[in-house]
């Protein structure tokens, strides 16, 4: 069993834990392992997303003008999944 918990020193005192940090707790055999959660680095180059340029209905209308249809065809034989 593995779980991630946030340390609260007022409830449990384990030597070496820091209050407010997150730890991975795992049970192996008759004992427990407490491992600090690794820090995730924030990407250096991050662009801000301004939202979509058009609405989904506008894309679907444009595709419908090109004779695109979303209705399923049940008479086609589909090969079995290979995975």
Steps between C-alpha positions, in 0.01 A plus 500: 500500500638842398363842589617861501443697820571852619707511822344650813749497787232577758336161430797271442866544582745317277862604506596694188158594359423863427163651579287558188716291264352206308628144546443168323407231755530136395466177692748223427489183699467584869634857472419838352712717270467880505655670197484875425298583190736619225487867408364563153688765307291772340575538128719802425313598187129502558257676270171641614194356324259767380213258442353365177480723195164358393214308656463124440173557315681723250748219427219247460304732269807546282554123486131446412541737203778269380251204512638356822242289685513365854225239466625144555483244223405161636538295184881521484696207637761610751808282547578378852727703721862383481596624847 
